[in-house]
Amino acid sequence: RDDVKLEDYLKMITYKTAVLLGASMKMGAIIAKANNEDQNKIYDFGKYLGIAFQLQDDYLDAFGDESTFGKKIGGDILENKKTYLYLKAIEFLPEEKKNQLLSLYSKNYNNNSQQKIDQSKILFKESGSVDFTINEIKKYTKSAFQILESLNISKEKKELLYEFGNSLMDRKI
């Protein structure tokens, strides 16, 4: 689609990734017989962590290390996926640079695929969308951890959930 809006994208990653993580966390809370308030909080913890995870996945797809990421860098760019990086770049770029990025993502673009990846990444950086995305990853992770702090569970269980969250966010793959 060429008409993807940021709200559409955030809704899609919420339904695709975040809700799955949130529901998994909530099922654990239900099994552990947590109260309803904590069940809902752990769901939100997972949801925010899932959004951060997906944004990080978008970032790693463009800027990760291929040897540790486990897949070709730039795959989303080659597939013209309207990732968070792309959508924020379109929002932030001046008209001329925005048109360059739109041209790179057009169906008529037939140049070298590595050139497409490299030029798109330059525009992502120039626009500020890379820094913005990294800050959004941190923001969603912080929101998840703030919810975790409010849970009525033992310090040891919180530590396990912090370790889980940090392992997701510190990943290179």
Disulfide bonds with the S-S distance in Angstrom:
none
